[in-house]
C-alpha cells in the first residue's frame, strides 16, 4: 500500500514543505529512506521501528520504502521521525480510512523517543512560518508549543504517537492533544551595566554612541585595564529596541540552532555574542557538512564582540569580510548552498602589541619589532577598511578614577541613540536599509550631500592618509550619523572632521597608545 504524509524541512532559516511517501510491498523486510536524507534522518529508522512497536502497533515485516520529496533537496533534522511513523501506520492498514483521510490535512513535525513519546526538534518556528500559507494543521511536540504559538499556524500537541493515532481515530477528544494558550516566559533581566560606571574614556564613549546610533563597526585599541571590555559589555544597553521583524528573524535563527529552550517564544533583546579567540572559522562564520549558522548569524541584529582581536587567527578574521560588507553569509557545499543573515555591529578590542605595554609610560614593552609587526599584521587592510571607527584608549588618570561617576548614564545615551534611529527609520522608510551604516551608494549620494568646503577636507584626507573609496563612503555614513545625533538635516564640516579623528589606522597602521 501507499501513504502520503506532509512535513517540513529547512534551507537556511527558511522552511519548505516536504511530502513523506511510504510504500509497503512484499519482499525482504527492510526500511529504506531515500530523497537525500542526512545521517540524522537515516538514523530515524531505528527510532521509528521501536516507537511503533512500543506504542502497541505491529511493525510490518515487509519491504518499506520512504521517499522524501522533493528528492533533489537535502533533508536534515529529527522532525521526520513522526511523519515516517505515521506514514507506515497508514500504509500498513493500522489506521482506518477515516483516520488516513484526516491525516492528509496534517503537517507532522517531531522526534520520537523509543517509547513513542514526542520530543522537540530544532527549527520548528521557521518551518511552520515557511508553510503558513498552506492549508492544514501542524502536529508538534508539547515542548515546541511556544514556537507553534509564535508562528500563528493552527497546531496540536499530542504527547505520544499513540495519542495522535487515538485522536485520528476519534477515540480521544481535541482537548487531549491541544494545549491552551501559555504566556511566553519572560527573559531574565540582564545584569545592570551602566556607562557611567566607566571612568574616563570620553572619546571611546562618544565613538560607541555613534556606533549604536548608526550601526557602525568599532575597533578599540589600548593598554590592558583601560576599560575596553567594560565599554563593549555596556554597548548592548544603549542599542534601540528590536522591531517585530528583527525579533522574529533572530528567533528563527536561534530556533534552527535549537537554542530557544522549551519555554521561549520570541526573543526580545538584541543578541550579544563574544566568542573566544580560539574559535574556528566554521564556528564563527557557520558551516559543516550540513551547514549551520555560526556566531556571526547568532549575532544578527545585535553585537559581535571580539576581544583580543589580534589573537584570532588571520584566516578566521578574514572570513568576516563578507558579512561585514553584505550583511549575510553564503556557505557552499557540494550538494547545496545556504545563505544565513549576519547583519551585526562588530565591536573589536585589542592591545597595541603582544605584551600589551607598547606606549605605556610606566612599563617598558618587551616585544621585538618583528613580534609587533607580526601581531599587527593579523588584521589585514581590507578588514580594517570595513571598520568605521577606531579609538585609542589611554590609561585612566587617578583623578578620573576617583570620581563618583563619569559622564552620561546608559539611559541618557540610549535616548539619544533612539532619537537618531527614528530619524533614520523615517529616512529609509520603504527600503531594506535599517541604519546609516547599511546605506547603498545611491542612498549615500541622496542623503549625504557635501557642505561647502568639504571637498577640500576629503581630498586632503584621501591624499594624505590614502583613504580608499570604501573608506570615504564610511566617512560619509558616519558623518550622517553624527548629524542625526545632533538633530541636523545636513552633514557639516565639523562632522567630517570628527569622523576623520576616528580613523587613525589610515594614517599609520595600528597606533601606539
The 8 nearest C-alpha neighbors of each residue, nearest first, counted from 0:
[[1, 90, 23, 22, 91, 24, 2, 21],
 [0, 2, 22, 90, 21, 23, 3, 20],
 [3, 1, 90, 21, 86, 20, 89, 22],
 [2, 4, 20, 19, 21, 86, 18, 5],
 [5, 3, 19, 18, 86, 82, 103, 20],
 [6, 4, 18, 106, 19, 17, 107, 105],
 [5, 7, 106, 107, 17, 16, 108, 18],
 [8, 6, 16, 17, 15, 126, 14, 9],
 [7, 9, 15, 14, 74, 126, 16, 17],
 [10, 8, 14, 13, 11, 15, 12, 126],
 [9, 11, 13, 12, 14, 337, 8, 15],
 [10, 12, 337, 13, 338, 339, 9, 291],
 [13, 11, 10, 125, 252, 9, 251, 14],
 [14, 12, 10, 11, 9, 125, 129, 126],
 [15, 13, 126, 129, 9, 125, 8, 10],
 [14, 16, 129, 7, 8, 130, 9, 126],
 [15, 17, 7, 6, 130, 8, 18, 14],
 [18, 16, 7, 6, 68, 5, 19, 67],
 [17, 19, 5, 68, 4, 67, 6, 20],
 [18, 20, 67, 4, 3, 66, 5, 17],
 [21, 19, 3, 66, 65, 2, 18, 67],
 [22, 20, 65, 2, 1, 86, 64, 3],
 [21, 23, 1, 64, 63, 0, 24, 65],
 [24, 22, 63, 0, 62, 1, 61, 90],
 [25, 23, 62, 61, 26, 22, 63, 0],
 [24, 26, 61, 62, 23, 27, 28, 63],
 [25, 27, 62, 61, 28, 24, 29, 60],
 [26, 28, 62, 29, 61, 25, 60, 63],
 [29, 27, 61, 62, 60, 26, 30, 63],
 [30, 28, 62, 63, 27, 31, 61, 60],
 [29, 31, 63, 64, 62, 32, 44, 28],
 [30, 32, 64, 65, 63, 29, 33, 44],
 [33, 31, 65, 66, 64, 41, 30, 34],
 [34, 32, 66, 35, 65, 67, 36, 31],
 [33, 35, 70, 67, 66, 36, 68, 71],
 [36, 34, 73, 33, 74, 70, 37, 72],
 [37, 35, 74, 40, 34, 73, 75, 41],
 [36, 38, 75, 40, 39, 74, 41, 35],
 [37, 39, 41, 40, 42, 36, 75, 43],
 [40, 38, 42, 41, 37, 76, 77, 75],
 [39, 41, 43, 42, 38, 36, 37, 75],
 [40, 42, 38, 43, 39, 44, 37, 36],
 [43, 41, 39, 44, 40, 45, 38, 46],
 [42, 44, 46, 40, 41, 45, 80, 47],
 [45, 43, 47, 42, 46, 41, 48, 30],
 [46, 44, 48, 47, 43, 42, 49, 113],
 [45, 47, 43, 49, 44, 113, 48, 50],
 [46, 48, 50, 44, 45, 49, 84, 43],
 [47, 49, 45, 51, 50, 46, 44, 52],
 [48, 50, 113, 52, 46, 47, 51, 53],
 [49, 51, 115, 113, 47, 114, 53, 52],
 [52, 50, 54, 48, 49, 53, 56, 47],
 [51, 53, 56, 49, 54, 50, 55, 57],
 [52, 54, 50, 114, 55, 51, 49, 115],
 [55, 53, 51, 52, 161, 115, 56, 50],
 [54, 56, 53, 52, 51, 57, 161, 50],
 [57, 55, 52, 51, 54, 58, 53, 93],
 [58, 56, 52, 59, 55, 51, 93, 60],
 [57, 59, 52, 56, 60, 51, 48, 88],
 [60, 58, 61, 57, 91, 28, 87, 23],
 [61, 59, 28, 58, 62, 29, 27, 63],
 [62, 60, 28, 25, 59, 26, 63, 27],
 [61, 63, 28, 29, 26, 24, 27, 23],
 [64, 62, 23, 30, 22, 29, 61, 31],
 [63, 65, 31, 22, 21, 30, 32, 66],
 [66, 64, 21, 32, 20, 31, 33, 22],
 [67, 65, 33, 20, 34, 19, 32, 68],
 [68, 66, 34, 19, 18, 70, 69, 33],
 [69, 67, 70, 18, 17, 66, 34, 19],
 [68, 70, 71, 72, 67, 17, 34, 18],
 [69, 71, 34, 68, 72, 67, 35, 66],
 [70, 72, 69, 73, 35, 34, 68, 334],
 [73, 71, 70, 69, 74, 35, 34, 335],
 [72, 74, 35, 36, 71, 75, 37, 34],
 [75, 73, 36, 35, 37, 8, 72, 76],
 [76, 74, 37, 40, 36, 39, 73, 77],
 [75, 77, 78, 39, 40, 74, 79, 121],
 [76, 78, 110, 79, 39, 80, 120, 40],
 [77, 79, 109, 108, 110, 80, 76, 120],
 [78, 80, 77, 82, 81, 83, 108, 109],
 [81, 79, 110, 83, 78, 43, 111, 82],
 [80, 82, 84, 109, 83, 79, 85, 110],
 [83, 81, 85, 107, 84, 79, 80, 86],
 [84, 82, 86, 80, 81, 85, 79, 87],
 [85, 83, 81, 87, 86, 82, 47, 80],
 [84, 86, 82, 88, 87, 83, 81, 89],
 [85, 87, 83, 89, 84, 88, 2, 21],
 [88, 86, 90, 84, 89, 85, 91, 83],
 [89, 87, 93, 85, 91, 86, 90, 94],
 [88, 90, 86, 94, 87, 92, 91, 99],
 [91, 89, 2, 87, 0, 1, 92, 88],
 [92, 90, 88, 89, 93, 87, 59, 0],
 [91, 93, 94, 89, 90, 88, 95, 0],
 [92, 94, 88, 91, 89, 95, 56, 90],
 [95, 93, 92, 89, 98, 88, 99, 96],
 [94, 96, 98, 97, 99, 93, 92, 168],
 [95, 97, 99, 98, 100, 94, 92, 89],
 [98, 96, 100, 95, 99, 101, 168, 167],
 [97, 99, 167, 101, 95, 168, 100, 96],
 [100, 98, 102, 96, 101, 97, 89, 95],
 [99, 101, 97, 102, 98, 103, 96, 104],
 [102, 100, 98, 99, 103, 104, 97, 167],
 [101, 103, 99, 100, 105, 104, 98, 167],
 [104, 102, 101, 100, 105, 4, 99, 5],
 [103, 105, 135, 102, 101, 136, 106, 134],
 [104, 106, 136, 135, 102, 103, 137, 107],
 [107, 105, 137, 5, 6, 138, 136, 135],
 [106, 108, 138, 6, 82, 137, 105, 5],
 [109, 107, 78, 139, 138, 6, 81, 79],
 [108, 110, 78, 81, 139, 140, 117, 120],
 [109, 111, 118, 78, 80, 77, 117, 120],
 [112, 110, 117, 115, 116, 80, 118, 81],
 [111, 113, 116, 115, 114, 117, 50, 46],
 [112, 114, 50, 49, 115, 46, 111, 53],
 [113, 115, 50, 53, 112, 116, 54, 49],
 [116, 114, 50, 112, 160, 159, 113, 111],
 [117, 115, 159, 112, 111, 114, 158, 118],
 [118, 116, 111, 140, 159, 158, 110, 109],
 [117, 119, 110, 140, 111, 109, 116, 120],
 [120, 118, 140, 142, 143, 109, 110, 117],
 [121, 119, 78, 109, 110, 77, 118, 122],
 [120, 122, 257, 255, 123, 254, 256, 119],
 [121, 123, 255, 254, 124, 125, 126, 120],
 [122, 124, 126, 125, 121, 127, 146, 120],
 [123, 125, 146, 127, 126, 122, 150, 251],
 [126, 124, 128, 251, 14, 127, 13, 122],
 [127, 125, 14, 129, 123, 128, 124, 7],
 [128, 126, 130, 129, 124, 125, 131, 123],
 [127, 129, 131, 125, 126, 130, 150, 124],
 [128, 130, 14, 126, 127, 15, 131, 125],
 [131, 129, 127, 133, 132, 128, 15, 16],
 [132, 130, 128, 133, 129, 127, 152, 151],
 [131, 133, 130, 134, 129, 128, 152, 135],
 [134, 132, 130, 131, 135, 16, 129, 136],
 [133, 135, 132, 136, 104, 131, 130, 105],
 [134, 136, 104, 105, 133, 106, 137, 153],
 [135, 137, 105, 153, 154, 106, 104, 138],
 [136, 138, 154, 106, 105, 107, 153, 139],
 [139, 137, 107, 155, 154, 156, 108, 106],
 [138, 140, 108, 156, 109, 137, 143, 155],
 [139, 141, 117, 119, 156, 143, 142, 118],
 [142, 140, 156, 144, 143, 139, 158, 157],
 [141, 143, 261, 140, 144, 119, 118, 262],
 [144, 142, 141, 140, 146, 119, 145, 261],
 [143, 145, 147, 141, 142, 146, 148, 140],
 [146, 144, 148, 264, 147, 143, 149, 263],
 [147, 145, 149, 124, 148, 144, 143, 264],
 [148, 146, 150, 144, 145, 149, 124, 143],
 [147, 149, 145, 146, 150, 151, 144, 152],
 [150, 148, 146, 147, 151, 145, 264, 265],
 [151, 149, 147, 128, 148, 152, 124, 127],
 [150, 152, 149, 148, 147, 153, 131, 128],
 [151, 153, 150, 131, 154, 147, 127, 136],
 [154, 152, 136, 137, 151, 155, 135, 147],
 [153, 155, 137, 136, 138, 152, 147, 156],
 [154, 156, 177, 138, 176, 137, 157, 139],
 [155, 157, 141, 176, 139, 140, 177, 138],
 [158, 156, 176, 159, 163, 162, 155, 140],
 [157, 159, 117, 116, 156, 162, 141, 140],
 [160, 158, 116, 162, 161, 117, 115, 157],
 [159, 161, 163, 115, 162, 164, 116, 54],
 [160, 162, 164, 159, 163, 54, 165, 115],
 [163, 161, 165, 159, 160, 164, 157, 166],
 [164, 162, 160, 166, 165, 161, 157, 167],
 [165, 163, 167, 161, 166, 162, 168, 160],
 [166, 164, 162, 170, 168, 163, 167, 171],
 [165, 167, 171, 169, 163, 168, 164, 170],
 [168, 166, 98, 164, 169, 165, 163, 101],
 [169, 167, 165, 98, 166, 170, 164, 95],
 [170, 168, 166, 167, 171, 165, 172, 98],
 [169, 171, 165, 168, 166, 172, 167, 164],
 [172, 170, 166, 165, 169, 175, 173, 162],
 [171, 173, 174, 175, 166, 170, 169, 176],
 [174, 172, 175, 176, 177, 171, 166, 155],
 [173, 175, 177, 172, 176, 178, 171, 179],
 [174, 176, 173, 172, 177, 171, 157, 178],
 [177, 175, 157, 156, 174, 155, 173, 178],
 [178, 176, 155, 174, 156, 175, 173, 179],
 [179, 177, 180, 176, 156, 174, 155, 175],
 [178, 180, 181, 177, 174, 144, 182, 176],
 [181, 179, 182, 178, 148, 145, 144, 183],
 [180, 182, 183, 179, 145, 178, 144, 148],
 [183, 181, 184, 180, 145, 185, 264, 262],
 [184, 182, 264, 263, 185, 181, 262, 145],
 [183, 185, 262, 263, 186, 182, 264, 181],
 [186, 184, 183, 187, 263, 188, 182, 262],
 [187, 185, 188, 184, 267, 266, 263, 268],
 [186, 188, 189, 185, 184, 190, 268, 267],
 [189, 187, 186, 190, 191, 185, 268, 267],
 [188, 190, 191, 187, 192, 186, 236, 268],
 [189, 191, 192, 188, 187, 193, 233, 236],
 [190, 192, 189, 193, 188, 236, 233, 409],
 [193, 191, 233, 190, 194, 236, 232, 196],
 [192, 194, 409, 195, 196, 408, 233, 191],
 [195, 193, 409, 196, 408, 197, 233, 192],
 [194, 196, 408, 405, 193, 197, 404, 406],
 [197, 195, 194, 193, 404, 198, 405, 192],
 [198, 196, 195, 194, 199, 405, 229, 226],
 [197, 199, 400, 405, 399, 196, 200, 404],
 [198, 200, 399, 201, 395, 405, 197, 400],
 [201, 199, 203, 202, 204, 392, 198, 395],
 [200, 202, 204, 203, 199, 205, 406, 198],
 [203, 201, 205, 204, 200, 206, 390, 392],
 [202, 204, 206, 200, 205, 201, 390, 207],
 [205, 203, 201, 207, 206, 202, 208, 200],
 [204, 206, 208, 202, 203, 207, 201, 209],
 [207, 205, 203, 209, 208, 204, 210, 202],
 [208, 206, 210, 204, 209, 205, 211, 203],
 [207, 209, 205, 211, 210, 206, 212, 204],
 [210, 208, 212, 206, 207, 211, 213, 205],
 [211, 209, 215, 207, 214, 208, 213, 212],
 [212, 210, 208, 214, 209, 213, 238, 207],
 [211, 213, 416, 209, 210, 419, 420, 214],
 [212, 214, 435, 434, 210, 480, 215, 211],
 [213, 215, 210, 211, 436, 344, 434, 212],
 [216, 214, 210, 436, 213, 387, 344, 217],
 [215, 217, 345, 386, 387, 344, 346, 388],
 [218, 216, 388, 346, 389, 386, 387, 347],
 [217, 219, 347, 389, 348, 346, 388, 390],
 [220, 218, 348, 390, 389, 391, 347, 349],
 [221, 219, 391, 349, 350, 348, 392, 390],
 [220, 222, 392, 350, 391, 512, 351, 393],
 [221, 223, 355, 350, 225, 356, 224, 351],
 [224, 222, 225, 355, 221, 350, 226, 356],
 [223, 225, 226, 222, 227, 394, 221, 228],
 [224, 226, 394, 223, 222, 227, 392, 221],
 [225, 227, 229, 224, 228, 230, 197, 392],
 [228, 226, 230, 229, 225, 348, 231, 219],
 [229, 227, 231, 230, 226, 232, 306, 348],
 [230, 228, 226, 232, 227, 231, 233, 197],
 [229, 231, 233, 227, 228, 232, 226, 234],
 [230, 232, 228, 234, 233, 229, 227, 346],
 [233, 231, 229, 234, 230, 228, 235, 192],
 [234, 232, 230, 231, 236, 192, 235, 193],
 [233, 235, 231, 236, 232, 237, 230, 207],
 [234, 236, 238, 237, 233, 232, 271, 302],
 [237, 235, 234, 233, 238, 409, 413, 192],
 [238, 236, 413, 235, 234, 409, 412, 239],
 [237, 239, 235, 211, 236, 413, 240, 416],
 [238, 240, 417, 237, 241, 416, 413, 420],
 [241, 239, 242, 238, 268, 269, 267, 417],
 [242, 240, 245, 246, 267, 243, 239, 269],
 [241, 243, 245, 244, 246, 240, 247, 267],
 [244, 242, 246, 245, 247, 241, 267, 248],
 [243, 245, 247, 242, 246, 248, 241, 249],
 [246, 244, 242, 248, 247, 243, 241, 249],
 [247, 245, 243, 249, 244, 248, 266, 241],
 [246, 248, 250, 244, 245, 249, 243, 251],
 [247, 249, 245, 251, 250, 246, 244, 252],
 [250, 248, 252, 246, 251, 247, 245, 253],
 [249, 251, 247, 253, 252, 248, 266, 265],
 [252, 250, 254, 248, 125, 249, 253, 124],
 [253, 251, 255, 249, 254, 250, 12, 256],
 [252, 254, 256, 250, 258, 255, 251, 259],
 [253, 255, 122, 257, 251, 256, 252, 259],
 [254, 256, 122, 252, 121, 253, 257, 251],
 [257, 255, 253, 254, 258, 252, 121, 292],
 [258, 256, 121, 254, 255, 259, 253, 122],
 [259, 257, 253, 256, 260, 254, 255, 121],
 [260, 258, 263, 254, 257, 253, 261, 264],
 [259, 261, 263, 262, 258, 257, 142, 254],
 [260, 262, 142, 263, 143, 259, 145, 144],
 [263, 261, 260, 184, 183, 264, 145, 142],
 [264, 262, 259, 260, 261, 184, 183, 265],
 [265, 263, 145, 146, 183, 149, 262, 266],
 [264, 266, 250, 267, 263, 247, 246, 149],
 [267, 265, 250, 246, 268, 264, 249, 247],
 [266, 268, 246, 265, 241, 269, 240, 186],
 [269, 267, 266, 270, 241, 240, 246, 186],
 [268, 270, 301, 300, 271, 241, 267, 235],
 [271, 269, 301, 298, 302, 268, 272, 297],
 [272, 270, 302, 301, 303, 298, 269, 273],
 [271, 273, 303, 298, 304, 302, 274, 270],
 [272, 274, 304, 305, 303, 275, 271, 306],
 [275, 273, 272, 276, 305, 278, 304, 294],
 [276, 274, 277, 278, 273, 305, 306, 311],
 [275, 277, 311, 278, 310, 274, 307, 306],
 [276, 278, 275, 311, 279, 312, 310, 274],
 [279, 277, 276, 275, 282, 283, 274, 280],
 [280, 278, 282, 281, 283, 277, 315, 312],
 [279, 281, 315, 283, 282, 284, 278, 318],
 [282, 280, 285, 286, 284, 283, 279, 287],
 [283, 281, 293, 279, 285, 280, 284, 278],
 [284, 282, 294, 293, 280, 281, 285, 295],
 [283, 285, 293, 281, 295, 282, 280, 294],
 [293, 286, 284, 292, 281, 282, 291, 283],
 [285, 287, 290, 281, 291, 330, 292, 284],
 [286, 288, 290, 289, 291, 281, 285, 282],
 [287, 289, 290, 286, 332, 291, 333, 37],
 [288, 290, 287, 291, 286, 75, 37, 332],
 [291, 289, 286, 287, 288, 285, 330, 292],
 [290, 292, 286, 285, 289, 293, 287, 256],
 [293, 291, 285, 296, 339, 286, 290, 294],
 [285, 294, 292, 284, 283, 282, 295, 296],
 [293, 295, 283, 297, 296, 298, 284, 282],
 [294, 296, 298, 341, 293, 297, 284, 283],
 [297, 295, 341, 299, 298, 294, 293, 292],
 [296, 298, 294, 299, 295, 293, 252, 253],
 [299, 297, 301, 295, 296, 270, 302, 303],
 [300, 298, 341, 343, 342, 296, 301, 297],
 [301, 299, 343, 342, 298, 269, 245, 302],
 [300, 302, 270, 269, 298, 343, 299, 271],
 [303, 301, 271, 344, 298, 343, 345, 304],
 [302, 304, 272, 345, 298, 273, 271, 344],
 [305, 303, 273, 346, 347, 272, 345, 302],
 [306, 304, 347, 308, 273, 346, 348, 303],
 [305, 307, 348, 308, 347, 304, 349, 276],
 [308, 306, 349, 310, 309, 348, 305, 276],
 [307, 309, 349, 306, 310, 305, 348, 311],
 [308, 310, 311, 307, 377, 349, 374, 378],
 [311, 309, 307, 308, 276, 312, 374, 277],
 [312, 310, 276, 309, 308, 313, 277, 315],
 [313, 311, 315, 314, 310, 316, 377, 309],
 [312, 314, 377, 316, 315, 317, 311, 378],
 [315, 313, 317, 312, 316, 318, 280, 311],
 [316, 314, 280, 312, 313, 317, 318, 279],
 [317, 315, 313, 318, 314, 319, 312, 311],
 [316, 318, 314, 319, 315, 320, 313, 382],
 [319, 317, 320, 316, 315, 321, 284, 314],
 [320, 318, 317, 316, 321, 322, 323, 284],
 [319, 321, 323, 318, 322, 317, 324, 382],
 [320, 322, 324, 323, 319, 325, 328, 318],
 [323, 321, 326, 327, 325, 324, 328, 319],
 [324, 322, 320, 321, 326, 325, 319, 385],
 [323, 325, 321, 322, 326, 320, 385, 327],
 [326, 324, 322, 327, 321, 323, 342, 328],
 [327, 325, 342, 322, 341, 323, 324, 340],
 [328, 326, 340, 341, 322, 325, 339, 342],
 [327, 329, 339, 338, 322, 340, 341, 330],
 [328, 330, 338, 337, 331, 339, 327, 336],
 [331, 329, 337, 336, 338, 328, 286, 332],
 [332, 330, 336, 335, 337, 329, 333, 334],
 [331, 333, 335, 334, 336, 330, 288, 290],
 [332, 334, 335, 331, 336, 288, 330, 289],
 [335, 333, 332, 336, 73, 331, 72, 71],
 [336, 334, 332, 333, 331, 337, 73, 72],
 [335, 337, 331, 330, 332, 338, 329, 334],
 [336, 338, 330, 11, 329, 331, 335, 10],
 [339, 337, 329, 328, 11, 330, 327, 340],
 [338, 340, 328, 327, 11, 341, 296, 329],
 [341, 339, 327, 296, 342, 326, 328, 299],
 [342, 340, 327, 296, 299, 326, 295, 322],
 [343, 341, 326, 299, 300, 340, 327, 322],
 [344, 342, 299, 300, 301, 302, 298, 341],
 [343, 345, 302, 216, 214, 303, 215, 301],
 [346, 344, 216, 303, 302, 304, 347, 217],
 [345, 347, 304, 217, 218, 216, 303, 305],
 [348, 346, 218, 305, 304, 306, 308, 219],
 [349, 347, 219, 306, 308, 218, 307, 220],
 [348, 350, 307, 308, 220, 309, 219, 306],
 [349, 351, 355, 221, 352, 222, 220, 223],
 [350, 352, 355, 357, 221, 220, 511, 349],
 [351, 353, 355, 371, 350, 354, 357, 374],
 [354, 352, 355, 374, 371, 366, 350, 351],
 [355, 353, 352, 356, 366, 365, 364, 357],
 [354, 356, 352, 350, 353, 222, 351, 357],
 [357, 355, 364, 359, 354, 358, 222, 362],
 [356, 358, 364, 359, 351, 355, 352, 511],
 [359, 357, 512, 511, 356, 360, 364, 363],
 [358, 360, 356, 361, 362, 357, 363, 512],
 [359, 361, 362, 358, 363, 356, 357, 394],
 [360, 362, 359, 363, 356, 358, 364, 357],
 [363, 361, 359, 360, 356, 364, 357, 358],
 [364, 362, 356, 365, 359, 361, 357, 360],
 [363, 365, 356, 357, 366, 362, 354, 355],
 [364, 366, 363, 354, 367, 356, 357, 353],
 [367, 365, 364, 370, 371, 354, 368, 353],
 [366, 368, 370, 369, 371, 365, 364, 372],
 [369, 367, 371, 370, 372, 366, 373, 352],
 [368, 370, 372, 367, 371, 373, 366, 374],
 [371, 369, 373, 367, 368, 372, 366, 374],
 [370, 372, 374, 368, 369, 352, 373, 375],
 [373, 371, 369, 375, 374, 370, 376, 368],
 [372, 374, 376, 370, 371, 375, 369, 377],
 [375, 373, 371, 372, 376, 377, 370, 309],
 [374, 376, 372, 377, 373, 378, 371, 509],
 [377, 375, 373, 378, 374, 372, 379, 371],
 [376, 378, 313, 375, 374, 309, 379, 373],
 [379, 377, 376, 375, 382, 309, 380, 313],
 [378, 380, 382, 381, 377, 376, 383, 317],
 [379, 381, 383, 382, 384, 378, 376, 385],
 [382, 380, 384, 383, 379, 385, 320, 378],
 [381, 383, 384, 379, 385, 380, 320, 378],
 [384, 382, 380, 386, 385, 381, 379, 378],
 [383, 385, 381, 382, 386, 380, 470, 469],
 [384, 386, 383, 382, 387, 323, 381, 324],
 [387, 385, 216, 383, 384, 388, 217, 218],
 [386, 388, 216, 215, 473, 217, 385, 389],
 [389, 387, 217, 501, 386, 502, 218, 216],
 [390, 388, 218, 501, 502, 217, 219, 503],
 [389, 391, 219, 203, 501, 220, 218, 392],
 [390, 392, 220, 221, 219, 512, 393, 389],
 [393, 391, 221, 220, 225, 390, 200, 394],
 [392, 394, 221, 512, 395, 391, 225, 222],
 [395, 393, 225, 396, 392, 222, 224, 221],
 [394, 396, 199, 393, 225, 399, 400, 397],
 [397, 395, 399, 398, 400, 394, 199, 401],
 [396, 398, 400, 399, 401, 395, 402, 394],
 [397, 399, 401, 396, 400, 402, 395, 199],
 [400, 398, 396, 397, 199, 401, 402, 198],
 [399, 401, 397, 198, 398, 402, 396, 395],
 [400, 402, 398, 399, 397, 403, 198, 404],
 [403, 401, 404, 399, 400, 398, 405, 198],
 [402, 404, 401, 405, 400, 196, 198, 399],
 [405, 403, 402, 195, 196, 406, 198, 197],
 [404, 406, 195, 198, 199, 197, 402, 196],
 [407, 405, 195, 408, 404, 201, 194, 199],
 [406, 408, 195, 411, 412, 409, 405, 194],
 [409, 407, 195, 411, 410, 194, 193, 412],
 [408, 410, 412, 194, 193, 411, 237, 413],
 [411, 409, 413, 408, 412, 414, 237, 407],
 [412, 410, 414, 408, 413, 409, 407, 415],
 [411, 413, 409, 415, 414, 410, 416, 237],
 [412, 414, 237, 416, 410, 415, 411, 409],
 [415, 413, 417, 411, 412, 416, 410, 418],
 [416, 414, 418, 412, 413, 417, 419, 484],
 [417, 415, 212, 413, 419, 414, 418, 420],
 [416, 418, 420, 414, 419, 239, 415, 413],
 [417, 419, 415, 421, 416, 420, 414, 422],
 [420, 418, 483, 416, 484, 422, 417, 421],
 [421, 419, 423, 417, 422, 418, 212, 424],
 [422, 420, 424, 418, 423, 419, 417, 425],
 [421, 423, 419, 425, 420, 424, 426, 418],
 [422, 424, 426, 420, 421, 425, 427, 434],
 [425, 423, 421, 427, 426, 422, 428, 420],
 [424, 426, 428, 422, 423, 427, 421, 420],
 [427, 425, 423, 424, 428, 422, 446, 421],
 [428, 426, 424, 430, 425, 432, 423, 429],
 [429, 427, 425, 430, 424, 426, 432, 423],
 [428, 430, 427, 431, 432, 425, 426, 424],
 [431, 429, 432, 428, 427, 433, 426, 424],
 [430, 432, 433, 429, 427, 428, 437, 438],
 [433, 431, 430, 434, 437, 427, 438, 435],
 [432, 434, 431, 424, 427, 437, 435, 423],
 [435, 433, 213, 436, 437, 432, 214, 423],
 [434, 436, 213, 437, 438, 476, 480, 214],
 [437, 435, 214, 215, 434, 213, 438, 476],
 [436, 438, 435, 434, 432, 439, 433, 214],
 [439, 437, 435, 442, 436, 443, 432, 440],
 [438, 440, 442, 441, 443, 437, 432, 444],
 [441, 439, 443, 442, 444, 438, 472, 445],
 [440, 442, 444, 439, 443, 445, 438, 446],
 [443, 441, 445, 439, 444, 440, 438, 446],
 [444, 442, 440, 447, 446, 445, 441, 438],
 [443, 445, 441, 442, 447, 446, 440, 448],
 [444, 446, 442, 443, 447, 441, 448, 440],
 [445, 447, 443, 442, 444, 448, 479, 489],
 [446, 448, 443, 444, 445, 449, 475, 479],
 [449, 447, 446, 444, 450, 445, 490, 489],
 [448, 450, 453, 447, 451, 490, 454, 491],
 [451, 449, 453, 491, 452, 448, 492, 490],
 [452, 450, 453, 449, 454, 492, 491, 455],
 [451, 453, 454, 455, 450, 456, 492, 449],
 [452, 454, 456, 455, 451, 450, 449, 492],
 [455, 453, 457, 456, 452, 458, 449, 451],
 [454, 456, 458, 453, 457, 452, 459, 460],
 [457, 455, 453, 459, 454, 458, 460, 452],
 [458, 456, 460, 454, 459, 455, 461, 453],
 [457, 459, 461, 455, 460, 456, 454, 462],
 [458, 460, 462, 456, 457, 461, 463, 455],
 [461, 459, 457, 463, 458, 462, 464, 456],
 [460, 462, 466, 465, 458, 459, 464, 463],
 [461, 463, 459, 465, 460, 464, 458, 466],
 [464, 462, 460, 461, 465, 459, 506, 466],
 [463, 465, 506, 505, 461, 460, 466, 462],
 [466, 464, 461, 462, 463, 467, 505, 460],
 [467, 465, 461, 464, 470, 471, 505, 468],
 [468, 466, 470, 469, 471, 465, 461, 384],
 [467, 469, 471, 470, 472, 466, 473, 461],
 [470, 468, 472, 467, 471, 473, 384, 385],
 [471, 469, 467, 473, 472, 468, 466, 384],
 [470, 472, 474, 468, 473, 469, 475, 467],
 [473, 471, 469, 475, 470, 474, 476, 468],
 [472, 474, 476, 470, 471, 475, 387, 477],
 [473, 475, 471, 477, 472, 476, 478, 498],
 [474, 476, 478, 472, 473, 477, 479, 471],
 [477, 475, 473, 479, 478, 474, 435, 436],
 [476, 478, 480, 474, 479, 475, 473, 481],
 [479, 477, 475, 481, 494, 480, 476, 495],
 [480, 478, 482, 476, 477, 481, 490, 475],
 [479, 481, 483, 477, 478, 482, 213, 484],
 [480, 482, 478, 484, 483, 479, 494, 477],
 [481, 483, 487, 479, 485, 480, 484, 490],
 [484, 482, 486, 480, 419, 485, 481, 487],
 [485, 483, 481, 419, 482, 486, 480, 415],
 [484, 486, 482, 483, 487, 481, 419, 480],
 [487, 485, 483, 484, 482, 488, 419, 422],
 [488, 486, 482, 485, 489, 483, 490, 484],
 [487, 489, 486, 482, 490, 483, 479, 485],
 [490, 488, 487, 491, 482, 447, 448, 479],
 [489, 491, 482, 479, 478, 494, 447, 450],
 [492, 490, 494, 493, 450, 489, 495, 482],
 [491, 493, 495, 494, 453, 496, 450, 490],
 [492, 494, 496, 491, 495, 497, 490, 498],
 [495, 493, 478, 497, 492, 491, 496, 481],
 [496, 494, 492, 498, 497, 493, 478, 499],
 [495, 497, 493, 499, 498, 494, 492, 500],
 [498, 496, 494, 500, 495, 499, 493, 501],
 [497, 499, 495, 501, 500, 496, 474, 478],
 [500, 498, 496, 501, 502, 497, 495, 474],
 [501, 499, 497, 498, 502, 496, 503, 389],
 [500, 502, 389, 388, 499, 498, 390, 503],
 [501, 503, 499, 504, 500, 389, 505, 388],
 [504, 502, 506, 505, 501, 500, 389, 507],
 [505, 503, 508, 506, 502, 507, 509, 510],
 [506, 504, 503, 464, 502, 507, 508, 466],
 [505, 507, 464, 504, 503, 508, 502, 463],
 [508, 506, 504, 505, 510, 509, 503, 464],
 [507, 509, 504, 510, 505, 506, 503, 375],
 [510, 508, 504, 375, 507, 511, 351, 503],
 [511, 509, 508, 512, 507, 504, 503, 351],
 [510, 512, 358, 357, 351, 509, 391, 221],
 [511, 358, 221, 393, 510, 391, 357, 351]]
